[in-house]
Amino acid sequence: MTPRLPRVATSTAPATLPPPLPGLDPAWSRLVTVPASPSERPGGPARPARTWHLLDTAASLTALGVEPVGTLLCVHGNPTWSYLWRSVVAKSLAVAAAGGPAWRVVAVDQVGMGFSERTGVDHRLADRVADLGALTDELGLAGPVVTLGHDWGGVVSLGWAVDHPDLVVAVTTCNTAVHQSADAPIPAPLRLALRPQLLGRATVITPAFIETTLAIAHPKLDRATADAYRAPYRGAARRGAVGGFVADIPVDASHPSAVELDRIAAGVAALQVPALLLWGPRDPVFLERYLDDLAARLPQADVHRFEGAGHLLPDDADVAGTVFDWLGDHLPDGRVPTPADPSLPADAGADTDVDADSTHRPLWTHLTELRDSDEPALVEMAAPGGTRTITWRLLARRIDEVAAGLLDLGVRHGDRVSLLVTPGADLTAALYACIRIGAVVVVADAGLGLGGLTRAVRGARPDWIIGALPGLAAARALGWPGRRIATVALPAPARRALRVEHTLAAVARRGAARLAAGAALPDAPAADAPAAVLFTSGSTGPAKGVVYTHGQLGAVRDALAGQYDVGVGTGLVAGFAPFALLGPALGARSVAPDMDVTAPRTLTARAVADAVVAADATVVFLSPAALANVVATASALTDDDRRALGRVRLFLSAGAPVSAALLTAATELMPNASAHTPYGMTEGLLMTDVDLDGVRAAGASGAEGICVGRPAASVRVRIAPLDADGRATGALTEAPDVTGEIVVVAPHVRDHYDRLWRTDRASRLGVEDPRGHRTGDVGHLDASGQLWVEGRMQHVVTTPGSVVTPVGPEQRIERVDGIGRVGIAGIGPAGTQQVVAVVETVPAARRPGPAAPALADAVRAAAEVPVAAVLVVPVLPTDIRHNSKVDRARLSRWASSVLAGGRMTRP
């Protein structure tokens, strides 16, 4: 039964124009009356005349002298109004004025909402869809039309799209839903608002519903903007439709609007037009399961999740810029382009991997070749009860059994499986078993912390979780999605509490039985099928999910094998999680040393020596932070330990800059090893490589930046030059000594970012090769073709006189006596920023504060760029995964605060 609203909800009032409000040009507003008409439903009442308020840019486009290529029809939800779309209106006119595609924007106030007419009657979902159709008929919209809806306005706009297939060329939405699953409750805030004793009071009699909506904006709305949202709803008599909208939510199949919602949901699944789904994950009402449903109904849709944004998405994030970038890509002149269009590049739509399957070797190729070998494949130094060795025979059998068991449980090709397991045999077996059957593994570093892991796992939306006890406890406490499989046996009460359905051992037993009965594993997935979602470290913003296909993971394996001659028979100490997982793919005998993988600085020199002995290893891979602690703990090495380390022929350290001093100290421990530091990122693990001699030569050259060497085989490196505003806008070049964003092209570059359309687009902008990637790093090539990194694009400082990249000044300041590490930060508005140097001293300062005058003078003299302030800290903040990359963005925020008079806390 639909809850009743208080009598005041039936009040009537005419439509009016809004008062002057921030961000709203009065020239955009107009009132449109839709004449009375007969009912579209047999026997139904006639539709009376209704007057709408709407924002319409038709007159503004005429004043610009441009003809629109189409119409963007924007529909708000509850309890907002067309003010929600002011940034979209402004952006559309800015694009048109700059010579881009001119889209007419029509943003309506739904009947009873905003400044449209208060009718005194209830409007059901079907009425709202029909009313919108009557309005667009009155406006004479003839297409092409793109719909843009938010909240329940998304449902209304999609209903209009379903009813006007001849006009619609694309659909776009922000945080909306078209289906409520019967086996999932409606979100708690709506359950509360729908209580009969609360509905009228919360939505009509008081402005509580409106105030709650405004309060959950991220960041918080300023007072003037919040007051603009409140403006049409002053007084209970003007809020009747706010309550009516809530009461019209179809909570079950008996609701009067359930049939219409089902009709729209089915119609959406039949839409074949381009689609864009924009989402704010911090929305407490429109949960991500609704995004999953929409994405399943619109498999052609591009998706972008604005991490950190919430319900009021157009206010929380750059929806306007994203929509018009997307329209420019998909409908450059108001229509969907085809490969035959002359406006497209000649190779658009071409399949660049036509022969990929014919040359692709599955990731488990070496496992298959070695499946009858009793030689060690994995060595676990920190296994319960002591060191554990797993042979190739046992590992291959275990992977097959787990793979078959997962199939028996119902895990299917394309299902996502989150692996919350530390490196070792369980993780290796689970990972390769999932990849073997075509499931997509989701790997997020525990070093992200609970908050980062929560964002990552929720964003990836796994169907299954395979986890050790800590991961399962976090999943239960923080509400991560996915059915649970435990890697350890648990008592029944713990299994129930953690919602664990199976153990990995039980899955393997099911698989063994299935295989014994004659079942076979499926054929290898196609080379272009998704295989993994690997999350970045989050050192330069929220961690991003990087999607790799089976072919690209195989290319990563081949690139590493070719560059470093690692393969069958090689013993590999993997102190860096990605390489622990790639060991079996390389055919290498791999060992994870005794350390906390979430804290690289816990690795000691003796632990490395023990690992070398256990796997007869000749290759060692450590993160810079781990390597630093290995060097720092070298005094504990015995003669036997040193003899073991003397067998190492190659050691690698990557993930952050590695100094010549640290590499030199490491070679003293491994005197027969060649020291290398590769350059790469989660999106491409190996791009360039430099050895110790190259690092030393670079240090002696006096050149600016960190030399990361020459491109690896099959990798091409170019530079997108910086302009005067610090943006990488120039044409890609390989010319020496040109500073700009580093752009790489390689077969082993990632496929795309997961549900991050805007980020993915930015990473490819201006790169014609589909295997290309804008790294976000800034640097230059030298005359010999070596690459030098000068920092991150987001850390470039734009001063009034020049563009400053941070690494050069940091290196020069680090040569000052008494200085340890340095972080350069920019404060102030872009174009007028000031440089601040934040330094660690030797010995370390006890508390943060301004540098002593003599030290500040020495820093300024060394920097060779104007330095506004020098601040001293006990320790610089670094990223979580590597414990090495200085967090310059955090330093910038901190320096801005303390120099503005804020409290002198640690950054």
NORCOR-V517681 format. One record per residue. N is the residue number from 1. RES is the residue in one small letter. PSI is psi as a letter, one per 20 degrees, with the letter a starting at -180 (none if undefined). Layout:
n:N res:RES psi:PSI
n:N res:RES psi:PSI
This chain:
n:1 res:m psi:p
n:2 res:t psi:p
n:3 res:p psi:q
n:4 res:r psi:q
n:5 res:l psi:q
n:6 res:p psi:q
n:7 res:r psi:h
n:8 res:v psi:h
n:9 res:a psi:i
n:10 res:t psi:j
n:11 res:s psi:q
n:12 res:t psi:q
n:13 res:a psi:q
n:14 res:p psi:r
n:15 res:a psi:q
n:16 res:t psi:r
n:17 res:l psi:q
n:18 res:p psi:q
n:19 res:p psi:r
n:20 res:p psi:p
n:21 res:l psi:q
n:22 res:p psi:p
n:23 res:g psi:i
n:24 res:l psi:o
n:25 res:d psi:p
n:26 res:p psi:h
n:27 res:a psi:i
n:28 res:w psi:h
n:29 res:s psi:q
n:30 res:r psi:q
n:31 res:l psi:p
n:32 res:v psi:p
n:33 res:t psi:p
n:34 res:v psi:o
n:35 res:p psi:q
n:36 res:a psi:q
n:37 res:s psi:q
n:38 res:p psi:q
n:39 res:s psi:q
n:40 res:e psi:i
n:41 res:r psi:p
n:42 res:p psi:p
n:43 res:g psi:i
n:44 res:g psi:r
n:45 res:p psi:q
n:46 res:a psi:q
n:47 res:r psi:o
n:48 res:p psi:r
n:49 res:a psi:p
n:50 res:r psi:q
n:51 res:t psi:p
n:52 res:w psi:q
n:53 res:h psi:p
n:54 res:l psi:q
n:55 res:l psi:p
n:56 res:d psi:p
n:57 res:t psi:j
n:58 res:a psi:g
n:59 res:a psi:h
n:60 res:s psi:h
n:61 res:l psi:h
n:62 res:t psi:g
n:63 res:a psi:h
n:64 res:l psi:i
n:65 res:g psi:k
n:66 res:v psi:q
n:67 res:e psi:p
n:68 res:p psi:q
n:69 res:v psi:i
n:70 res:g psi:a
n:71 res:t psi:p
n:72 res:l psi:o
n:73 res:l psi:o
n:74 res:c psi:p
n:75 res:v psi:p
n:76 res:h psi:r
n:77 res:g psi:b
n:78 res:n psi:p
n:79 res:p psi:l
n:80 res:t psi:a
n:81 res:w psi:a
n:82 res:s psi:i
n:83 res:y psi:h
n:84 res:l psi:h
n:85 res:w psi:j
n:86 res:r psi:h
n:87 res:s psi:h
n:88 res:v psi:g
n:89 res:v psi:g
n:90 res:a psi:g
n:91 res:k psi:h
n:92 res:s psi:g
n:93 res:l psi:h
n:94 res:a psi:g
n:95 res:v psi:g
n:96 res:a psi:g
n:97 res:a psi:h
n:98 res:a psi:j
n:99 res:g psi:j
n:100 res:g psi:a
n:101 res:p psi:p
n:102 res:a psi:o
n:103 res:w psi:p
n:104 res:r psi:p
n:105 res:v psi:p
n:106 res:v psi:o
n:107 res:a psi:o
n:108 res:v psi:q
n:109 res:d psi:o
n:110 res:q psi:q
n:111 res:v psi:p
n:112 res:g psi:i
n:113 res:m psi:r
n:114 res:g psi:c
n:115 res:f psi:j
n:116 res:s psi:r
n:117 res:e psi:p
n:118 res:r psi:o
n:119 res:t psi:i
n:120 res:g psi:j
n:121 res:v psi:q
n:122 res:d psi:q
n:123 res:h psi:o
n:124 res:r psi:r
n:125 res:l psi:g
n:126 res:a psi:h
n:127 res:d psi:g
n:128 res:r psi:h
n:129 res:v psi:g
n:130 res:a psi:h
n:131 res:d psi:g
n:132 res:l psi:h
n:133 res:g psi:g
n:134 res:a psi:h
n:135 res:l psi:g
n:136 res:t psi:h
n:137 res:d psi:g
n:138 res:e psi:h
n:139 res:l psi:i
n:140 res:g psi:k
n:141 res:l psi:p
n:142 res:a psi:j
n:143 res:g psi:r
n:144 res:p psi:q
n:145 res:v psi:p
n:146 res:v psi:p
n:147 res:t psi:q
n:148 res:l psi:o
n:149 res:g psi:q
n:150 res:h psi:q
n:151 res:d psi:c
n:152 res:w psi:i
n:153 res:g psi:h
n:154 res:g psi:g
n:155 res:v psi:g
n:156 res:v psi:g
n:157 res:s psi:h
n:158 res:l psi:h
n:159 res:g psi:g
n:160 res:w psi:g
n:161 res:a psi:g
n:162 res:v psi:h
n:163 res:d psi:i
n:164 res:h psi:l
n:165 res:p psi:h
n:166 res:d psi:i
n:167 res:l psi:h
n:168 res:v psi:p
n:169 res:v psi:i
n:170 res:a psi:q
n:171 res:v psi:q
n:172 res:t psi:q
n:173 res:t psi:q
n:174 res:c psi:o
n:175 res:n psi:m
n:176 res:t psi:r
n:177 res:a psi:q
n:178 res:v psi:j
n:179 res:h psi:p
n:180 res:q psi:o
n:181 res:s psi:p
n:182 res:a psi:h
n:183 res:d psi:j
n:184 res:a psi:p
n:185 res:p psi:q
n:186 res:i psi:q
n:187 res:p psi:q
n:188 res:a psi:g
n:189 res:p psi:h
n:190 res:l psi:h
n:191 res:r psi:g
n:192 res:l psi:g
n:193 res:a psi:h
n:194 res:l psi:i
n:195 res:r psi:p
n:196 res:p psi:h
n:197 res:q psi:i
n:198 res:l psi:h
n:199 res:l psi:g
n:200 res:g psi:g
n:201 res:r psi:g
n:202 res:a psi:h
n:203 res:t psi:h
n:204 res:v psi:g
n:205 res:i psi:h
n:206 res:t psi:r
n:207 res:p psi:k
n:208 res:a psi:g
n:209 res:f psi:g
n:210 res:i psi:g
n:211 res:e psi:h
n:212 res:t psi:g
n:213 res:t psi:g
n:214 res:l psi:h
n:215 res:a psi:h
n:216 res:i psi:j
n:217 res:a psi:q
n:218 res:h psi:o
n:219 res:p psi:r
n:220 res:k psi:p
n:221 res:l psi:q
n:222 res:d psi:r
n:223 res:r psi:g
n:224 res:a psi:g
n:225 res:t psi:g
n:226 res:a psi:g
n:227 res:d psi:h
n:228 res:a psi:h
n:229 res:y psi:h
n:230 res:r psi:h
n:231 res:a psi:g
n:232 res:p psi:i
n:233 res:y psi:k
n:234 res:r psi:o
n:235 res:g psi:q
n:236 res:a psi:h
n:237 res:a psi:h
n:238 res:r psi:j
n:239 res:r psi:j
n:240 res:g psi:g
n:241 res:a psi:h
n:242 res:v psi:g
n:243 res:g psi:h
n:244 res:g psi:h
n:245 res:f psi:g
n:246 res:v psi:g
n:247 res:a psi:h
n:248 res:d psi:j
n:249 res:i psi:p
n:250 res:p psi:n
n:251 res:v psi:i
n:252 res:d psi:r
n:253 res:a psi:i
n:254 res:s psi:i
n:255 res:h psi:q
n:256 res:p psi:h
n:257 res:s psi:j
n:258 res:a psi:h
n:259 res:v psi:g
n:260 res:e psi:h
n:261 res:l psi:g
n:262 res:d psi:h
n:263 res:r psi:g
n:264 res:i psi:g
n:265 res:a psi:g
n:266 res:a psi:h
n:267 res:g psi:h
n:268 res:v psi:g
n:269 res:a psi:h
n:270 res:a psi:i
n:271 res:l psi:p
n:272 res:q psi:j
n:273 res:v psi:r
n:274 res:p psi:q
n:275 res:a psi:q
n:276 res:l psi:p
n:277 res:l psi:o
n:278 res:l psi:q
n:279 res:w psi:p
n:280 res:g psi:o
n:281 res:p psi:i
n:282 res:r psi:j
n:283 res:d psi:p
n:284 res:p psi:i
n:285 res:v psi:g
n:286 res:f psi:n
n:287 res:l psi:r
n:288 res:e psi:i
n:289 res:r psi:h
n:290 res:y psi:h
n:291 res:l psi:g
n:292 res:d psi:g
n:293 res:d psi:g
n:294 res:l psi:g
n:295 res:a psi:h
n:296 res:a psi:h
n:297 res:r psi:h
n:298 res:l psi:m
n:299 res:p psi:i
n:300 res:q psi:i
n:301 res:a psi:q
n:302 res:d psi:q
n:303 res:v psi:p
n:304 res:h psi:p
n:305 res:r psi:p
n:306 res:f psi:n
n:307 res:e psi:p
n:308 res:g psi:i
n:309 res:a psi:q
n:310 res:g psi:b
n:311 res:h psi:g
n:312 res:l psi:m
n:313 res:l psi:g
n:314 res:p psi:h
n:315 res:d psi:h
n:316 res:d psi:h
n:317 res:a psi:r
n:318 res:d psi:m
n:319 res:v psi:g
n:320 res:a psi:g
n:321 res:g psi:h
n:322 res:t psi:g
n:323 res:v psi:g
n:324 res:f psi:h
n:325 res:d psi:g
n:326 res:w psi:g
n:327 res:l psi:h
n:328 res:g psi:h
n:329 res:d psi:h
n:330 res:h psi:h
n:331 res:l psi:m
n:332 res:p psi:h
n:333 res:d psi:k
n:334 res:g psi:i
n:335 res:r psi:q
n:336 res:v psi:o
n:337 res:p psi:q
n:338 res:t psi:r
n:339 res:p psi:i
n:340 res:a psi:i
n:341 res:d psi:p
n:342 res:p psi:i
n:343 res:s psi:i
n:344 res:l psi:q
n:345 res:p psi:q
n:346 res:a psi:h
n:347 res:d psi:j
n:348 res:a psi:p
n:349 res:g psi:i
n:350 res:a psi:q
n:351 res:d psi:o
n:352 res:t psi:i
n:353 res:d psi:l
n:354 res:v psi:g
n:355 res:d psi:j
n:356 res:a psi:g
n:357 res:d psi:h
n:358 res:s psi:h
n:359 res:t psi:i
n:360 res:h psi:p
n:361 res:r psi:p
n:362 res:p psi:q
n:363 res:l psi:h
n:364 res:w psi:j
n:365 res:t psi:g
n:366 res:h psi:h
n:367 res:l psi:h
n:368 res:t psi:g
n:369 res:e psi:h
n:370 res:l psi:j
n:371 res:r psi:i
n:372 res:d psi:j
n:373 res:s psi:p
n:374 res:d psi:j
n:375 res:e psi:q
n:376 res:p psi:p
n:377 res:a psi:g
n:378 res:l psi:q
n:379 res:v psi:p
n:380 res:e psi:o
n:381 res:m psi:h
n:382 res:a psi:k
n:383 res:a psi:q
n:384 res:p psi:p
n:385 res:g psi:i
n:386 res:g psi:a
n:387 res:t psi:p
n:388 res:r psi:p
n:389 res:t psi:p
n:390 res:i psi:p
n:391 res:t psi:r
n:392 res:w psi:h
n:393 res:r psi:g
n:394 res:l psi:g
n:395 res:l psi:g
n:396 res:a psi:g
n:397 res:r psi:g
n:398 res:r psi:g
n:399 res:i psi:g
n:400 res:d psi:g
n:401 res:e psi:g
n:402 res:v psi:g
n:403 res:a psi:g
n:404 res:a psi:h
n:405 res:g psi:g
n:406 res:l psi:g
n:407 res:l psi:g
n:408 res:d psi:h
n:409 res:l psi:i
n:410 res:g psi:j
n:411 res:v psi:p
n:412 res:r psi:r
n:413 res:h psi:p
n:414 res:g psi:i
n:415 res:d psi:q
n:416 res:r psi:p
n:417 res:v psi:o
n:418 res:s psi:p
n:419 res:l psi:o
n:420 res:l psi:m
n:421 res:v psi:p
n:422 res:t psi:q
n:423 res:p psi:p
n:424 res:g psi:a
n:425 res:a psi:g
n:426 res:d psi:g
n:427 res:l psi:g
n:428 res:t psi:g
n:429 res:a psi:g
n:430 res:a psi:g
n:431 res:l psi:g
n:432 res:y psi:h
n:433 res:a psi:g
n:434 res:c psi:g
n:435 res:i psi:h
n:436 res:r psi:h
n:437 res:i psi:j
n:438 res:g psi:j
n:439 res:a psi:q
n:440 res:v psi:o
n:441 res:v psi:q
n:442 res:v psi:o
n:443 res:v psi:o
n:444 res:a psi:p
n:445 res:d psi:p
n:446 res:a psi:h
n:447 res:g psi:i
n:448 res:l psi:i
n:449 res:g psi:r
n:450 res:l psi:g
n:451 res:g psi:g
n:452 res:g psi:g
n:453 res:l psi:h
n:454 res:t psi:g
n:455 res:r psi:g
n:456 res:a psi:g
n:457 res:v psi:g
n:458 res:r psi:g
n:459 res:g psi:h
n:460 res:a psi:i
n:461 res:r psi:m
n:462 res:p psi:q
n:463 res:d psi:h
n:464 res:w psi:q
n:465 res:i psi:p
n:466 res:i psi:o
n:467 res:g psi:q
n:468 res:a psi:r
n:469 res:l psi:g
n:470 res:p psi:g
n:471 res:g psi:g
n:472 res:l psi:h
n:473 res:a psi:g
n:474 res:a psi:g
n:475 res:a psi:g
n:476 res:r psi:g
n:477 res:a psi:h
n:478 res:l psi:j
n:479 res:g psi:k
n:480 res:w psi:q
n:481 res:p psi:r
n:482 res:g psi:q
n:483 res:r psi:q
n:484 res:r psi:p
n:485 res:i psi:p
n:486 res:a psi:q
n:487 res:t psi:i
n:488 res:v psi:q
n:489 res:a psi:p
n:490 res:l psi:q
n:491 res:p psi:q
n:492 res:a psi:g
n:493 res:p psi:h
n:494 res:a psi:h
n:495 res:r psi:g
n:496 res:r psi:g
n:497 res:a psi:h
n:498 res:l psi:i
n:499 res:r psi:k
n:500 res:v psi:p
n:501 res:e psi:h
n:502 res:h psi:r
n:503 res:t psi:q
n:504 res:l psi:h
n:505 res:a psi:g
n:506 res:a psi:h
n:507 res:v psi:g
n:508 res:a psi:h
n:509 res:r psi:g
n:510 res:r psi:g
n:511 res:g psi:g
n:512 res:a psi:g
n:513 res:a psi:h
n:514 res:r psi:g
n:515 res:l psi:h
n:516 res:a psi:h
n:517 res:a psi:j
n:518 res:g psi:j
n:519 res:a psi:q
n:520 res:a psi:q
n:521 res:l psi:q
n:522 res:p psi:r
n:523 res:d psi:q
n:524 res:a psi:q
n:525 res:p psi:q
n:526 res:a psi:q
n:527 res:a psi:h
n:528 res:d psi:j
n:529 res:a psi:q
n:530 res:p psi:p
n:531 res:a psi:h
n:532 res:a psi:q
n:533 res:v psi:o
n:534 res:l psi:p
n:535 res:f psi:p
n:536 res:t psi:r
n:537 res:s psi:i
n:538 res:g psi:j
n:539 res:s psi:i
n:540 res:t psi:k
n:541 res:g psi:a
n:542 res:p psi:p
n:543 res:a psi:p
n:544 res:k psi:q
n:545 res:g psi:p
n:546 res:v psi:o
n:547 res:v psi:p
n:548 res:y psi:q
n:549 res:t psi:r
n:550 res:h psi:h
n:551 res:g psi:h
n:552 res:q psi:h
n:553 res:l psi:h
n:554 res:g psi:h
n:555 res:a psi:h
n:556 res:v psi:g
n:557 res:r psi:g
n:558 res:d psi:h
n:559 res:a psi:g
n:560 res:l psi:g
n:561 res:a psi:g
n:562 res:g psi:h
n:563 res:q psi:h
n:564 res:y psi:j
n:565 res:d psi:l
n:566 res:v psi:p
n:567 res:g psi:b
n:568 res:v psi:p
n:569 res:g psi:i
n:570 res:t psi:p
n:571 res:g psi:p
n:572 res:l psi:p
n:573 res:v psi:o
n:574 res:a psi:n
n:575 res:g psi:j
n:576 res:f psi:o
n:577 res:a psi:g
n:578 res:p psi:h
n:579 res:f psi:h
n:580 res:a psi:h
n:581 res:l psi:h
n:582 res:l psi:i
n:583 res:g psi:g
n:584 res:p psi:h
n:585 res:a psi:h
n:586 res:l psi:i
n:587 res:g psi:j
n:588 res:a psi:q
n:589 res:r psi:o
n:590 res:s psi:q
n:591 res:v psi:p
n:592 res:a psi:o
n:593 res:p psi:r
n:594 res:d psi:o
n:595 res:m psi:r
n:596 res:d psi:o
n:597 res:v psi:i
n:598 res:t psi:i
n:599 res:a psi:n
n:600 res:p psi:h
n:601 res:r psi:i
n:602 res:t psi:i
n:603 res:l psi:p
n:604 res:t psi:r
n:605 res:a psi:g
n:606 res:r psi:h
n:607 res:a psi:h
n:608 res:v psi:g
n:609 res:a psi:g
n:610 res:d psi:g
n:611 res:a psi:h
n:612 res:v psi:g
n:613 res:v psi:g
n:614 res:a psi:h
n:615 res:a psi:j
n:616 res:d psi:l
n:617 res:a psi:q
n:618 res:t psi:i
n:619 res:v psi:p
n:620 res:v psi:p
n:621 res:f psi:p
n:622 res:l psi:q
n:623 res:s psi:q
n:624 res:p psi:g
n:625 res:a psi:g
n:626 res:a psi:g
n:627 res:l psi:h
n:628 res:a psi:g
n:629 res:n psi:h
n:630 res:v psi:g
n:631 res:v psi:g
n:632 res:a psi:h
n:633 res:t psi:j
n:634 res:a psi:h
n:635 res:s psi:i
n:636 res:a psi:i
n:637 res:l psi:p
n:638 res:t psi:r
n:639 res:d psi:h
n:640 res:d psi:g
n:641 res:d psi:g
n:642 res:r psi:h
n:643 res:r psi:h
n:644 res:a psi:g
n:645 res:l psi:h
n:646 res:g psi:i
n:647 res:r psi:i
n:648 res:v psi:p
n:649 res:r psi:i
n:650 res:l psi:p
n:651 res:f psi:q
n:652 res:l psi:q
n:653 res:s psi:p
n:654 res:a psi:r
n:655 res:g psi:i
n:656 res:a psi:r
n:657 res:p psi:p
n:658 res:v psi:p
n:659 res:s psi:q
n:660 res:a psi:h
n:661 res:a psi:g
n:662 res:l psi:g
n:663 res:l psi:g
n:664 res:t psi:g
n:665 res:a psi:h
n:666 res:a psi:h
n:667 res:t psi:h
n:668 res:e psi:h
n:669 res:l psi:h
n:670 res:m psi:m
n:671 res:p psi:i
n:672 res:n psi:j
n:673 res:a psi:q
n:674 res:s psi:p
n:675 res:a psi:p
n:676 res:h psi:q
n:677 res:t psi:o
n:678 res:p psi:q
n:679 res:y psi:p
n:680 res:g psi:a
n:681 res:m psi:r
n:682 res:t psi:h
n:683 res:e psi:i
n:684 res:g psi:n
n:685 res:l psi:h
n:686 res:l psi:o
n:687 res:m psi:g
n:688 res:t psi:r
n:689 res:d psi:q
n:690 res:v psi:q
n:691 res:d psi:r
n:692 res:l psi:g
n:693 res:d psi:h
n:694 res:g psi:h
n:695 res:v psi:g
n:696 res:r psi:g
n:697 res:a psi:h
n:698 res:a psi:g
n:699 res:g psi:h
n:700 res:a psi:i
n:701 res:s psi:h
n:702 res:g psi:j
n:703 res:a psi:q
n:704 res:e psi:p
n:705 res:g psi:a
n:706 res:i psi:o
n:707 res:c psi:p
n:708 res:v psi:j
n:709 res:g psi:a
n:710 res:r psi:q
n:711 res:p psi:q
n:712 res:a psi:r
n:713 res:a psi:p
n:714 res:s psi:j
n:715 res:v psi:p
n:716 res:r psi:p
n:717 res:v psi:p
n:718 res:r psi:r
n:719 res:i psi:p
n:720 res:a psi:o
n:721 res:p psi:q
n:722 res:l psi:q
n:723 res:d psi:a
n:724 res:a psi:i
n:725 res:d psi:j
n:726 res:g psi:j
n:727 res:r psi:q
n:728 res:a psi:n
n:729 res:t psi:i
n:730 res:g psi:r
n:731 res:a psi:q
n:732 res:l psi:p
n:733 res:t psi:q
n:734 res:e psi:j
n:735 res:a psi:q
n:736 res:p psi:q
n:737 res:d psi:k
n:738 res:v psi:o
n:739 res:t psi:p
n:740 res:g psi:a
n:741 res:e psi:p
n:742 res:i psi:p
n:743 res:v psi:p
n:744 res:v psi:q
n:745 res:v psi:p
n:746 res:a psi:q
n:747 res:p psi:h
n:748 res:h psi:j
n:749 res:v psi:q
n:750 res:r psi:r
n:751 res:d psi:g
n:752 res:h psi:r
n:753 res:y psi:q
n:754 res:d psi:o
n:755 res:r psi:k
n:756 res:l psi:m
n:757 res:w psi:g
n:758 res:r psi:g
n:759 res:t psi:g
n:760 res:d psi:g
n:761 res:r psi:g
n:762 res:a psi:h
n:763 res:s psi:i
n:764 res:r psi:i
n:765 res:l psi:p
n:766 res:g psi:j
n:767 res:v psi:o
n:768 res:e psi:h
n:769 res:d psi:p
n:770 res:p psi:i
n:771 res:r psi:j
n:772 res:g psi:q
n:773 res:h psi:p
n:774 res:r psi:o
n:775 res:t psi:h
n:776 res:g psi:i
n:777 res:d psi:q
n:778 res:v psi:q
n:779 res:g psi:a
n:780 res:h psi:r
n:781 res:l psi:q
n:782 res:d psi:a
n:783 res:a psi:h
n:784 res:s psi:j
n:785 res:g psi:j
n:786 res:q psi:q
n:787 res:l psi:p
n:788 res:w psi:p
n:789 res:v psi:p
n:790 res:e psi:j
n:791 res:g psi:a
n:792 res:r psi:q
n:793 res:m psi:g
n:794 res:q psi:i
n:795 res:h psi:j
n:796 res:v psi:p
n:797 res:v psi:p
n:798 res:t psi:n
n:799 res:t psi:r
n:800 res:p psi:h
n:801 res:g psi:i
n:802 res:s psi:r
n:803 res:v psi:p
n:804 res:v psi:p
n:805 res:t psi:q
n:806 res:p psi:h
n:807 res:v psi:g
n:808 res:g psi:g
n:809 res:p psi:h
n:810 res:e psi:g
n:811 res:q psi:g
n:812 res:r psi:h
n:813 res:i psi:h
n:814 res:e psi:i
n:815 res:r psi:i
n:816 res:v psi:p
n:817 res:d psi:p
n:818 res:g psi:j
n:819 res:i psi:p
n:820 res:g psi:d
n:821 res:r psi:q
n:822 res:v psi:q
n:823 res:g psi:p
n:824 res:i psi:p
n:825 res:a psi:q
n:826 res:g psi:p
n:827 res:i psi:q
n:828 res:g psi:r
n:829 res:p psi:q
n:830 res:a psi:p
n:831 res:g psi:h
n:832 res:t psi:k
n:833 res:q psi:q
n:834 res:q psi:q
n:835 res:v psi:p
n:836 res:v psi:p
n:837 res:a psi:p
n:838 res:v psi:p
n:839 res:v psi:q
n:840 res:e psi:p
n:841 res:t psi:r
n:842 res:v psi:o
n:843 res:p psi:r
n:844 res:a psi:q
n:845 res:a psi:q
n:846 res:r psi:h
n:847 res:r psi:q
n:848 res:p psi:q
n:849 res:g psi:r
n:850 res:p psi:q
n:851 res:a psi:q
n:852 res:a psi:q
n:853 res:p psi:g
n:854 res:a psi:g
n:855 res:l psi:g
n:856 res:a psi:g
n:857 res:d psi:g
n:858 res:a psi:h
n:859 res:v psi:g
n:860 res:r psi:h
n:861 res:a psi:h
n:862 res:a psi:h
n:863 res:a psi:h
n:864 res:e psi:j
n:865 res:v psi:q
n:866 res:p psi:p
n:867 res:v psi:o
n:868 res:a psi:h
n:869 res:a psi:q
n:870 res:v psi:p
n:871 res:l psi:q
n:872 res:v psi:p
n:873 res:v psi:q
n:874 res:p psi:g
n:875 res:v psi:p
n:876 res:l psi:q
n:877 res:p psi:q
n:878 res:t psi:r
n:879 res:d psi:r
n:880 res:i psi:g
n:881 res:r psi:g
n:882 res:h psi:i
n:883 res:n psi:k
n:884 res:s psi:h
n:885 res:k psi:p
n:886 res:v psi:p
n:887 res:d psi:n
n:888 res:r psi:h
n:889 res:a psi:g
n:890 res:r psi:g
n:891 res:l psi:g
n:892 res:s psi:g
n:893 res:r psi:g
n:894 res:w psi:g
n:895 res:a psi:h
n:896 res:s psi:h
n:897 res:s psi:g
n:898 res:v psi:h
n:899 res:l psi:i
n:900 res:a psi:j
n:901 res:g psi:j
n:902 res:g psi:r
n:903 res:r psi:p
n:904 res:m psi:m
n:905 res:t psi:r
n:906 res:r psi:q
n:907 res:p psi:none
